[in-house]
Amino acid sequence: MKRLLDFLCSVCMLITFFPLIICIGLLVKMKLGSPIFFKQQRPGLNGKPFYLYKFRTMTDEMDEDGKLKPDVIRLTSFGKFLRKYSLDELPQLINVLKGELSLVGPRPLLMEYLSLYTEEQAKRHLVKPGITGWAQINGRNTISWEKKFELDLWYVNNQTFLLDIKILFLTIKKVLSSEGINQSEQVTMEGFKGTTSLVKEGQ
């Protein structure tokens, strides 16, 4: 039932938003250049890697050492607008259509985080990752990593078709109100550095 919902909704949304997707793609090309899409490998179901797609929101500006400048410098006003209304995530509907993502599930994070999870936190990969999830409608980027993982695990243990429908409707509400986009004054959420050893050991 979940896969059927994902497939039908992604097809309908891709058709409905096709003109918008084309328009955003052209604007990204004009304002940020090529490539239009940001492509990055992320862990999927059971940690199996896949390539996640988004519209680019940042420039490729480098410092004198040839390293990318901080996000706050590279994120343009146009990129902020795309993020504010989650328009940068529209290409992920292709990931849903391919079966790599679900509409609802724990957000796919970075591959480098896999080795940092506790045994319990790693259970978030027992379900297919999603474009939105229980953590996204309960704080998004304004909550701690530990709280985010706690919410992800609650979803893993309590997922139902009706819960997915509820999360989708609440996500629309959150997007329209632009809640929880950034953590404090940061452009993006601070990277996960692992849980403390005391938590890992269950003490």
C-alpha positions in Angstrom: 0.0 0.0 0.0 2.8 2.4 0.9 4.7 1.7 -2.4 1.5 2.2 -4.3 0.9 5.5 -2.6 4.5 6.6 -3.3 4.2 5.7 -7.0 0.8 7.2 -7.7 1.6 10.4 -5.8 5.0 10.9 -7.3 3.6 10.5 -10.8 0.8 12.9 -10.2 3.1 15.4 -8.5 5.7 15.2 -11.3 3.0 15.9 -13.9 1.3 18.7 -11.9 4.6 20.4 -11.0 6.3 19.8 -14.3 6.0 23.4 -15.5 7.3 24.6 -12.1 10.2 22.2 -12.2 11.2 23.4 -15.7 10.9 27.0 -14.5 13.1 26.4 -11.4 15.6 24.5 -13.5 16.0 27.4 -15.9 16.3 29.9 -13.1 19.0 27.8 -11.4 20.9 27.6 -14.7 20.7 31.4 -15.0 21.5 32.3 -11.4 23.9 29.6 -10.3 25.0 28.0 -13.6 25.6 24.3 -14.2 25.0 21.7 -12.9 21.3 22.4 -12.2 21.0 19.5 -9.8 22.9 18.8 -6.6 23.6 15.0 -6.6 24.9 13.3 -3.5 25.1 9.7 -2.4 23.0 8.9 0.6 22.1 5.7 2.5 18.8 4.1 1.7 16.9 1.1 3.0 19.3 -1.1 5.1 22.0 1.5 4.4 22.3 0.7 0.7 23.6 3.8 -1.1 21.7 5.7 -3.8 22.0 9.2 -5.4 19.7 11.8 -4.0 18.7 14.7 -6.3 18.0 18.3 -5.4 18.0 21.6 -7.2 21.3 23.5 -6.4 20.9 26.3 -3.9 24.6 27.3 -3.5 27.4 28.6 -5.6 30.8 26.9 -6.0 32.8 29.8 -4.6 36.3 28.7 -3.4 38.7 30.3 -1.0 42.4 31.0 -1.7 43.2 27.4 -0.7 40.8 25.9 -3.2 38.3 24.9 -0.6 34.6 25.7 -0.8 33.7 28.8 1.2 31.2 28.5 4.1 27.6 27.8 3.4 26.5 31.2 4.6 28.6 32.8 1.8 27.6 30.4 -1.0 23.9 30.3 -0.2 22.2 32.9 -2.4 18.9 34.7 -1.8 17.4 32.6 -4.6 18.7 29.5 -2.9 17.2 30.6 0.4 13.8 31.1 -1.3 14.0 27.5 -2.7 14.8 26.1 0.7 12.2 28.2 2.5 9.4 26.5 0.5 11.3 23.2 0.0 11.2 23.7 -3.8 14.8 22.5 -4.0 13.5 19.0 -3.0 11.1 18.6 -6.0 13.6 16.5 -7.9 13.4 13.9 -5.2 10.1 12.8 -6.6 12.3 11.0 -9.2 13.9 9.1 -6.4 10.5 8.2 -5.1 9.4 7.0 -8.6 12.5 4.8 -8.8 11.8 3.3 -5.4 14.9 4.7 -3.7 12.9 7.1 -1.5 9.4 7.0 0.0 7.3 10.1 0.4 7.4 9.5 4.2 10.3 8.1 6.2 13.4 9.1 8.1 15.4 11.7 6.1 18.4 10.1 4.3 21.5 11.7 5.8 25.2 11.5 4.9 27.0 8.3 4.2 29.8 9.3 6.7 27.3 9.3 9.5 26.7 5.5 9.3 29.7 4.7 11.4 28.7 7.2 14.0 25.3 5.8 14.9 24.6 3.8 18.0 23.1 0.4 17.4 19.7 1.8 18.2 20.0 4.9 16.0 21.0 2.7 13.1 17.5 1.1 13.2 16.3 4.2 11.3 17.5 2.4 8.2 15.2 -0.5 8.7 12.6 1.4 6.7 13.0 3.3 3.4 14.0 6.9 3.8 11.6 9.7 2.9 11.2 13.2 1.6 9.5 14.1 4.8 9.1 12.3 8.1 8.0 12.4 11.7 11.0 14.4 12.7 10.4 17.0 10.0 7.0 17.9 11.3 8.2 17.9 14.9 11.0 20.4 14.7 12.9 19.8 11.5 16.3 21.5 11.8 15.5 23.2 15.2 15.9 20.1 17.3 19.0 18.2 18.4 20.3 15.2 16.5 19.5 12.9 19.4 15.9 14.1 19.4 15.7 13.8 15.7 16.8 10.1 15.8 14.4 9.5 18.7 11.5 10.7 16.5 12.8 8.7 13.5 12.8 5.5 15.6 9.3 6.2 16.9 8.2 6.3 13.3 10.0 3.1 12.5 8.2 1.4 15.3 4.7 2.9 14.7 4.4 3.5 11.0 1.0 3.0 9.5 -0.7 4.2 6.3 -2.9 6.7 8.2 0.2 8.0 10.0 1.9 8.6 6.6 -1.2 10.5 5.4 -1.1 12.6 8.6 2.6 13.4 8.1 2.0 14.4 4.5 -0.7 16.9 5.4 1.2 18.3 8.3 4.3 18.7 6.0 2.3 20.9 3.6 1.3 23.1 6.6 4.9 23.3 7.8 6.2 24.2 4.3 3.7 26.9 3.8 4.5 28.4 7.2 8.3 27.9 6.6 8.8 26.4 10.1 12.1 24.9 11.2 14.1 25.7 8.1 17.4 26.5 9.9 18.9 25.7 13.3 19.2 29.0 15.1 21.1 31.4 12.9 22.9 28.8 10.9 22.3 28.3 7.2 22.2 24.6 7.5 22.0 22.3 10.5 25.3 21.5 12.2 26.8 18.2 11.1 26.3 15.1 13.2 29.5 14.2 15.2 28.2 11.1 17.0 26.5 10.5 20.3 28.6 10.7 23.5 30.3 7.5 24.6 28.1 7.3 27.7 25.0 7.1 25.5 26.7 4.6 23.2 27.5 2.3 26.1 23.9 2.7 27.5 25.2 4.2 30.7 
